[in-house]
Amino acid sequence: MKEIAPVHGLGAPSEWIVRWSHLLAPGACVLDVACGGGRHMRWFAGRGHAVTGVDRSPEAVATAGAFGQVIEADIESGPWPFSGQAFGAVIVTNYLWRPRMADIVGAVAPGGVLLYETFAAGNETVGKPSRPDFLLQPGELLAACAGLRVVAYEDGFIAQPERFVQRIAAVRPAMADSAQPARHFLN
């Protein structure tokens, strides 16, 4: 009997993602990178967005498929499956693979949103992940988003559950003839 690996990403959506999801244009197509079981796909599909997820786990892909299109791909050792595509929003939580950071940021369409939250340096003092390969260094997420307009950014400690994180909500400037800035309403 084959043992089935547990599927990550089945709980409630991240508070950060929920807080900033109002930045998405109505009906924007959403890409959830390392989607796990689809908790964020479920959140955005429930708000009328077409969602696409990518994960390397067959179990995660099978579960997340209930909420939208899911591609099974190992984006760490294989090609980026979204070359030439852009999305109205790109969502990433609890995932870091530096060689793909430019692809992830590049997948945000003009006027689109990047919502990214993952572990940061300092997390090694409270738990896993603890390897520097999986922990953002101070300012690293800001630097990766240099071409985007940052709406919100945090780098620090969260008590429940204990963890160090960096997180960003950023918008790619829209290509518009107007000199007027895009309006992104804050809650």
C-alpha positions in Angstrom: 0.0 0.0 0.0 1.5 3.3 -1.1 1.8 5.9 1.7 0.3 9.3 0.7 2.3 12.3 1.7 0.4 15.0 3.6 -0.7 18.0 1.4 0.5 21.4 2.5 -1.6 24.5 2.1 -5.0 23.2 3.2 -5.8 25.6 6.0 -7.2 29.1 6.0 -5.7 31.6 3.6 -2.9 33.8 4.9 -4.0 36.9 6.7 -1.6 38.9 4.5 -3.2 37.6 1.3 -6.7 38.3 2.6 -5.7 41.8 3.8 -4.4 42.9 0.4 -6.6 40.9 -2.0 -8.7 44.0 -2.6 -5.9 45.3 -4.8 -6.7 42.8 -7.5 -8.8 44.1 -10.4 -12.3 42.4 -10.6 -11.9 39.1 -12.5 -8.1 39.2 -12.6 -6.4 35.9 -13.5 -4.4 34.7 -10.5 -1.3 32.5 -10.4 -0.6 30.7 -7.1 3.0 29.6 -7.0 3.7 26.4 -4.9 0.0 26.3 -4.4 -0.1 23.3 -2.1 -3.7 22.1 -1.6 -5.1 25.4 -3.0 -6.0 27.5 0.1 -5.4 30.7 -1.8 -6.8 29.3 -5.1 -10.0 28.6 -3.1 -10.0 32.2 -1.7 -9.6 33.9 -5.0 -12.0 31.5 -6.9 -14.6 32.3 -4.3 -14.2 36.0 -5.3 -14.8 35.4 -9.0 -11.2 35.1 -10.2 -9.9 32.5 -12.6 -7.1 30.8 -10.8 -4.1 28.8 -11.9 -1.8 26.9 -9.5 1.6 25.2 -9.8 3.0 22.7 -7.5 5.4 19.7 -7.8 3.3 17.4 -5.5 0.8 15.2 -7.3 -1.3 15.0 -4.2 -1.4 18.8 -3.9 -2.2 19.2 -7.6 -5.1 16.7 -7.2 -6.5 18.6 -4.2 -6.0 22.1 -5.6 -7.6 21.1 -8.9 -11.0 21.6 -7.3 -10.5 25.3 -7.4 -9.0 26.0 -10.9 -6.4 24.9 -13.3 -3.3 23.3 -11.7 0.0 22.4 -13.4 2.2 19.7 -11.8 5.7 21.0 -12.3 9.0 21.1 -10.4 9.9 24.8 -11.0 13.2 24.3 -9.1 14.7 21.8 -11.5 12.5 22.2 -14.6 11.5 25.1 -16.9 9.3 27.9 -15.8 5.9 26.7 -17.2 4.5 30.3 -17.6 7.1 31.8 -20.0 5.5 34.7 -21.9 2.4 34.7 -19.7 1.3 37.5 -17.4 -1.3 37.4 -14.6 -3.4 40.0 -12.9 -2.0 38.7 -9.6 0.8 36.4 -8.5 0.5 34.8 -5.1 3.4 33.2 -3.2 3.4 32.1 0.4 5.9 30.0 2.4 8.1 29.4 -0.7 11.5 30.7 -1.8 13.6 29.5 -4.7 15.8 32.5 -5.6 16.6 31.3 -9.2 12.8 31.7 -9.9 12.3 35.1 -8.3 12.7 37.0 -11.5 10.2 34.7 -13.3 7.7 35.1 -10.5 8.0 38.9 -10.5 8.0 39.0 -14.3 4.7 37.1 -14.4 2.9 40.1 -12.9 0.9 41.9 -15.7 0.9 45.7 -16.1 -1.5 46.9 -13.4 -1.3 43.5 -11.7 -0.4 42.7 -8.1 2.2 40.6 -6.4 1.3 39.3 -2.9 4.3 37.5 -1.5 5.0 36.2 2.1 7.7 33.8 3.2 10.2 33.1 5.9 13.0 35.5 6.7 16.4 35.5 8.4 15.8 35.0 12.2 13.4 32.1 11.7 16.3 29.7 12.4 16.0 30.8 16.1 12.4 29.7 16.4 12.0 26.7 14.1 11.9 25.5 10.5 12.8 26.4 7.9 16.2 27.2 9.3 18.6 26.9 6.4 19.7 30.2 4.8 18.6 28.9 1.4 15.0 29.1 2.5 15.2 32.4 4.5 15.0 35.9 2.9 17.8 38.2 3.9 17.0 41.8 5.1 15.6 43.8 2.2 15.9 40.9 -0.3 12.2 40.9 -1.2 12.2 44.6 -1.7 15.2 44.4 -4.0 13.5 41.6 -6.0 10.4 43.9 -6.5 12.4 46.9 -7.6 10.3 47.4 -10.8 7.0 47.3 -8.9 5.3 49.9 -6.8 5.3 48.8 -3.2 1.9 49.2 -1.4 2.9 47.5 1.8 6.0 45.7 3.1 6.8 44.1 6.4 10.0 42.4 7.7 9.9 41.0 11.2 8.6 38.6 13.9 5.1 37.2 14.2 4.2 35.6 17.5 1.4 33.1 16.5 2.8 30.8 15.3 6.3 32.1 16.0 8.1 32.9 12.8 10.1 35.6 11.1 8.7 36.7 7.7 9.0 39.2 4.9 5.9 40.1 3.0 5.0 42.5 0.3 2.0 43.8 -1.6 3.2 45.4 -4.8 1.7 46.6 -8.1 3.3 46.6 -11.6 2.6 50.1 -13.0 -0.1 50.0 -15.7 0.9 51.0 -19.2 -1.4 54.0 -19.6 -1.3 57.1 -21.7 -2.5 59.1 -18.8 -0.2 60.8 -16.3 -2.7 59.9 -13.5 -1.5 57.3 -11.1 -3.5 54.0 -10.8 -5.9 54.1 -7.9 -5.5 51.2 -5.5 -7.9 51.6 -2.6 -6.7 50.7 0.9 -9.0 49.2 3.4 
